[in-house]
Amino acid sequence: MTNSEMEIVVEDPTAPADDSPVVVTTRTVDIVTMLVLMAFSLLMAYDNWRTGISWAPDGPEAGYFPFYLSMIMLLAALYGVVMSLFARRDAGGNEEHVFVTRDQLRRVALVFVPTVAFCIATQWLGLYVASFLLVTGFMRLIGKIPLWKSFVTGFVFSVLMFVTFEIAFDVIMPKGPLEALFGY
């Protein structure tokens, strides 16, 4: 057997299943995204129309160019909605492509939800404590790293961040009650 005929297959036991149910199709995501863009375009057009979209004696008013740009964006999004609604089947006979399956969405949520929680926790706990919890939690729950290694890594990471931002660069970062105990 030559090298070009050899194939190495590596299975990921945590990979999403091929038979996972579809949550949403690409066509639906495209249409919703374009409708949001259309709403944003209309909002921007209205706001710029209020500001002034005509040509004054000294040149264009403040809303002149942004108004017409928002109109172009509105028309482009409208074109996208129409094209998505009237899209034909692809060569394989499939009408719609899968955007995300249930298993894929679960994997995304495993990262997205703790990241949002981190952003919220930073407001009350400060950056360094919230970072410690995020790193430790990810390592333990997603990476299946032993608890003691997760704690040590989270602690070292947070201390290094503190030294880098607070001491070396003297950058003001969000602080929580723990930093207040240490006088920072």
N, C-alpha and C positions, 0 to 999 in steps of 0.2 A: 504494500500500500504506500503510495506517495504522500508527501506532506499535504498536497492540495486535496487529497481525498479524505483526510482525517478530519473529524468533526468532534469538537468537545461540547457537550451539552451540560449546562449547569442549571439545575432546577432551583428556583426560589420557593421555599415552602410557604412563605408569607405572601406570595404574589396573588393578585386577585384571580378568582376563578373565572374560567372562560364562559361559564353558563350563568353568571350573575345577572339578575334582571336589570333592564335598562331603567335609569332614573329620568334621564332627559336626552333628547336627540340634539344633534348639532343644529338642525334647522330651527328648533324651538329657541335655543340659546341665541342664534343669530338674530331671529326676529325680535326677541325681548331686548337684546342689546341695542338694536337699531331703533326700537321704540323709545328706549331711554335716551338715546342720542337725539331723537326727534324732539322729545320733551325738553331736553336741555337746550337744543337749538332755538325752540320757540321762546323759552325763558330768556335766553340771551338776546334774541331778536327784539322782544318786547322791551327789555331793559335798555337796549341801545336805541330803540325808537324813542323811548322816553327822554333819553339824553340828547337826542338830535341826530338825524340822519341826512340832513340836507347839506347843501353847499352854501356856506356863508361867504360874505365878501372877502374874508381873509383866508378862505380855504375850507376844507371839510370840517364839519362839526365832529365832536368827540365820538359819536356813535356811528359815523358814516361807514368806515371800513369794517368794524366788528359786526355791524348789522348785516352787511352783505356776505361776510364770511359765515355768519350763522345761517343765512339763507342757503348758501352753498352746502353747508353741512346738513341742513334739513333735507335738501333735495337728494343728496348722496345717500342719506339714511333711508329716505322714502324709496329710492331706486333699489336699495338693498332689500327692503321688505318685499317689494313687488317681485324681485328676482327670486327670493327665497320662497315666496308663496307659489310661484309658477315653475319652480325647479322640476326638472324631469328626473326620472330614475337614472342611476348610473349604469355603466356597462354590465355590471353583475346582476342587474335587476333589483337592487336594493333601493327602496324609496328614500330612506333616511339613514344617516350615519349615527352611530352611537357617540354621544358626547361624554357621558359618564355612566358607569354601572354602579350598582349599590355597593359592591366591594371596593371599587375605586373611590367612591365618595366617602366611605368609612375611613379609608387610609388617609385621605386628604383632611378629614375632620380630626383625625388623631394628631395632626400637626397644627391645624388652623385654630381649633378651640383652645388648646393651651396657650397659643401665641396671643390670642385675644385676651385671655385671662391674664397673661403676663403684662400686657399693656394696661389693663385696668388695675392690676395689683401694684404696678409701678407708682401709681398715683398715691397709694396709701402706705406701701411698704418701702418705697424708694427703689432705685434702679438695682442696687447691689443685692438686696435681699430677694427681690423678685427674680433677678438673674440666677441667683443660687437655687431658688425653687424650680425655675424653668429647666436649667441644665440638669439638676439632680433628677427631676421628674422625667425628663426625656430619656436620660440614660437608664433609669430604673424601669420605667413602664414600657418604653418603646424598644430600647436597646437590650433589655433584659440583663443589664450589667449588675453585678452584686451591689447591694446597698452601700457597703462601706466605700467601694470605689466611686460610686455615684456621689456620695457625700464629699469625699476628698476632692474629687474633680470639680464639683460645684463650688466648694469653698475656695480652692486655689484659683479658679477662674474669677470668682467675685473679688478676691483680694487683689489679683493682678489688674483687674479693671479699675478697682479703687485707686491703687497706686498709680496706674497710668493716667487716669483722668483727673483725680483730685490732687495728687502730689506732683507728678511730673509735668502735666500740661496745665494744671490749675484751672480746669474747666468745671463750671457749676453744673452738676447733674441732679436729677430729682432725688431728694433724701427722704428717709422715713424715720420712724421712732428709734431704730437701732443706731443710726448715725448720730442722732441727737444725744444718745447716751454717751457717745464717745467725743462729743463736742464738735461735730462737723455739721 
